[in-house]
Amino acid sequence: MLHTGTMTASDASQPAQQPSSPPEVREADRICERLQAVQQETSRIVFGQKQVIRQTLATILAGGHALLVGAPGLGKTLLVTTLGTVLGLDSRRVQFTPDLMPSDITGSEILDEDASGHRSFRFVPGPVFCQLLMADEINRASPRTQSALLQAMQEHRVSVAGTEYPLPRPFHVLATQNPMEQEGTYPLPEAQLDRFMLQIPLSFPDEAAERQMLLATTGAQTEQPQTLMDAASLLEAQALVRRIPVGEKVLDAILNLVRNARPETTQDATLREQIAWGPGPRAAQTLMLATRACALLDGRLSPSMDDVAALAQPVLAHRMALTFAARAEGVQIQDVISRLLQQLG
């Protein structure tokens, strides 16, 4: 209630009292400061990939999994190991090969015999029982092994011999793919690609970043990342992401962007001829969560239209396909998404 009375001289002599922030705002400020420190610490180790770091952290904050696509030597492995250390997570790495079996990832039962001769089966957990898993070159494993990992990603549990074993919380998978070499690989089907919240492309660093990289990584000593968070604080940040409000303008932009990317619902005749199939509702859900996460990484408590534009490519690129006629004309997915963004204004 506003006070409309006249201020007395004694009131004027007292220092003005600043209104205290609500507890939710103070909690958000504390988490934002910690997340900005996480970005700075990760950028201190991984050079020239600030946008990749931001999008990867947004994926983790949104509670999802990411697919890192880039040429060898761009720091994909270093990024995952650094994030595991900085976030204080139990991280592991699996190198995918064609002969990798599902049990090599999920774990298996072995037959134990005690001193009295009694035999029993004991479950030995696989590397998937961690908090941050790097699936290196996931497209080199057989579809059977890929399916075992993707099932664990979706259900957050593993079923072996009729018994279910829950995975740790949080649990995130950062998979990598090498786009330059496809011989002897098993490309992920479109339905499995949809399980990844973001497909994050890695490009070569600029000259200044590459120079800094050479000086920092070829000496007698190398920098080591510091731990700034733990699993409990990460879960707290993930819960905060889902409480961040989204304005009607941003909500409408997300809805229009996804619906216009489908040939069945777009009003653009050109896009209808170029798009073979478009993104499902999971793309809109991903955009809602990822824009909130990006806002939190910037210290904001509400996403903006710029967040939608920045995340459109990594969210939609692996959830769309072009018609044969569009590919014959040299049209690329990036061109279609740029056209969609132009329609948003």
N, C-alpha and C positions, 0 to 999 in steps of 0.2 A: 504494500500500500504506500502511495506517495505521500510525503509530509508536506503540507501546504502552509504551515504556520510561518510566522516571522522569526528570522534567526536573531538571537540576542547577542550581545557583546561577548558574553562568556562562551557562547557556542563558537563564535568566530575565533576566539583565542585558542580553541582546541584544534589539534592537527586533524586534517581530514582522514577519515577511516576508509581504507580501500576495501571494497567488498571482496570477501574471500571466494575463491573459485569452488565450484561444486566438487565433491570427491571424484566424480567420474572424469571431470576435466583434468584434475591433478593427476589421476592415474594415467590418462592418455598422454599428458605432457611427459610424464616419467618414462613411459614406454617409447614415445617418439624420440626422446633424447638417446635412449639406449639403442634404438634401431639406427639412428643416424651415426652413432659411434660404430656400430657393426658394419655399415657401409664404408666408412672411412678406413676401418681396420682391414677389411677385405680388399679395398682398392690399393692399400699399401703393399699388398702381396701380389695381387693379380693386376697387371698393368694394362691400360688401354681398353678395358672392357667394362666401363662404368654402367652402360646401358644393360649389358648382360647381367651384371651383378644385381642391378635394380630389379630386373624382371625375374631373375631366379629367386631373390628374396621375396618378391611379391607372390610368387607361386607357393613358397613355403608358408608365408603368412596366411595365404588363402586356404591352406590345408591340402594342397594338391601336389601333383607330380609334373615334372618338366622334361622336355626332350631337347637336348642341346645338339645342334647341328652345325658342324664346322670342319674345316680341314685339320689334319693332324698338326699338333704343336701350337695350338692357339690358347692352351691353358685350361682345357675343359676339366682334366683330372685335378689340376692345381686348384681350380675354382671350387670343386666339390670338397676336397680335403680341407681347404682353408675355411669354407663355410662350416664344415663339421667341427673344426676346432673353435672358431669364433663363437658359434652358437652353443657350444658345449654339448654336442650330440655324439652319440656312439655311431661312428661312420665306418662303413666297409666298402670294398670295391670288388666287383666280379668282372673278369674279362670274359666276354661271351665268345664262344667258339662253336663250330657246327656239331662237335661231339659232346657238348655240355648237356647233361641230363637234368630233368626237373628236380630230382632229388639232390642234385649238386647245389641247388639254390634254396629249396625249401627245407631240406633235411631228410633223414631217413631213420628207420628203426634198426637197431643191431641186437644180436642175441648175446646176452650176458649170462655168465655162470658164476655163482658165488662159491665160497669154500666148501659148502655142504653139497655141491653138485646141483643145486636148484637153478634152473634156467628160466630166464624171463627176457622180454623185449624191452629195450630202453630207447627212447627217442633222442636222437642227436640233432639239435637245431642246426639249420643251415645258415649261410650268411645273410639271408633275408631277415633274420631276427636281429635287427638293429634299428636305429632311429633315422639314419640317413644312408641310403644305399646308392652307390654309383654303379649303374648297369652299363659297362663300357662296351660300345659297339653292339647294341642290342640286336641289330639286324643281322648279325652273323650267327645267331643261335637259331635252332630249328623252331618251327611254329609251336611244337609241343612245349618246348622250354619257355618260349615267349609267353605262351598262354598261362603257364604256371606262375610266372612273375606277375602278369597282368591281373590274374585272379587274386593274388595276394594284395596287389595295389588297391583293387576295388573293395575287397571284403575285409581287409586288415586282419586276416587270419589265414592259417594254413591247416588243411585237413590231411592227415596221414593215417592210414589204416582205420578209418572211421572215427578218429579222435581229432577234435579241433584244438588248435593251439593259437591263442591270440598273439598278435604282433605288438611290439612296444608302442607306446605313445610318447611323442609323435612319431609317425612313420612316413617318410618321403622317399621317393625314388627320383633320381636325376639320371636319366638315360642319355647316351650319346650315340650319334650316328655320323659316319664319314660320308659326305655327299659325293666325293670324288671317285670312289671305288665301289662299284656295285656287283662285281663278279664274285660269285660264291656267297652271296648274301640272301637273306630271306626278308624282303621288305614287309614292314608291318601293314596288315590290312587296315582299311579306313576305319572300321569299327574299333580296332585296337588303338589307332592313333587318337581317336576321340577321347580315350581315357586320360591322355595327357592334357593338363590344363593349358599349357603354353608350349609352343614349338619355338625355341629361341635360337635365332641364327647368330653365329659368331663370325665376325669379319676380322681381317688383319688389322693390327694396331697402327696408329699413325706414326710418323717418324719420331716425334718427341717421346712417345710412350715406348717405342721399340728401343730407342737409345737408352732410356732409363732402365729398361729391362736388361739390356746387355751389361750395364754397369752394376746392377744389383744382383745378378744371378751367376756371374762368372768369376766372382772373387773368392777369397779364402773363406769368407763367412757369408751366410745368407740369412735374411730376416725370417723370423718365425712369428706366426700370428699369435695373438693373445686371446684368451677365452673371456668373452664379455657377457655371455648369457648362459642359461642352462635350459634343460627340457621344460621345467616348470614355468619359467618366465616366457618361453616361446609359446606354450599352451595358453598362457595368460594373454599374450599379444594376439594369438589367433582368435580367442574369444572376443577381444575388443574389436577386431576387424568386422565381425558379424554384427556388432552393435552400432557401427558407424552409419548415420543416416545418409540416404541417397535422395537428392533433389528430383523433383518431377521432370525437369528438363533433361537431366542425365539419364533417368529411367526411360524416358521416351526415346532418347538417342540410342540407347542400347537396344531397345525393342525394335526400332525402325531399322537399325543397322543389320541386325540378324535376320529380320523378316525380308528385307530387300535383297539379302544375299541368297534367297531361295527362289528358284525359277517359278515355283507355284504361287508365291505371294508378292513378288516384286511388281512394281508398276512401270519399270523401265524395260522397254521392248528389247533394247540392245543387251542388257544383262540377262534377260530371259533366254536369248539365243546363245549367249556365251557360257552360262553356268549349266553344267550337267546335273549336279545336285549340290545342295547347300547345307549350311550348318543346322544342327538340331537345337532343341531347347538348352542342352548342356552348354552351348556356346554363350548364350545369354546369361546363364548362371555363372559361368566363368568370368565374364566381363563384369558382372555385378561385384563379385568378390575381389577380383584383381584390381579394379579401380579403387575400391576401398583400401586395399593393401598399399597401393601406390600413394594414395593420399596420406596414409599413416607414415610411410617412409619419408614423405616430405614435411611431416609435422603438421598436416592439415587434418581436420576432423570431418571433412566431406569431400567426395570426389568431384572432379570438374570435367568439362567437355574435353579438355586437353588430355586427361587420363584415358578417356575412351578412344581418342584418336591415336594415342601412343600405343595402346594395347590391341588395336584392331588387327594388325598384321600377325603378331604371335598367337592370337586367339583363333583367328579365322583361317589362316593359311593352310593348316593341315585338316580342316574340316570342310573343304570345298573341292570341287573338281570341275574342269573346263570341258566343254564339248569338243569333239574332234575338229569341227569347223573353226572354233576359236583358236585351238592349238595350231592349226594349219596357217592361220593368219598371224601367228607370232604373239598372240595375246598371252599374258602371264597372270597368275593369281594376284600378284602384287598390283598389276594394273587395274584389275577388277575391284580390289579392296580400296584402292585410291579413288576410284570412281564412286564407290559407296560412301566414302568419307566426304567427298565433295557435295553429295546430295544432302548431307546433314547440315551444311552451312557453317 
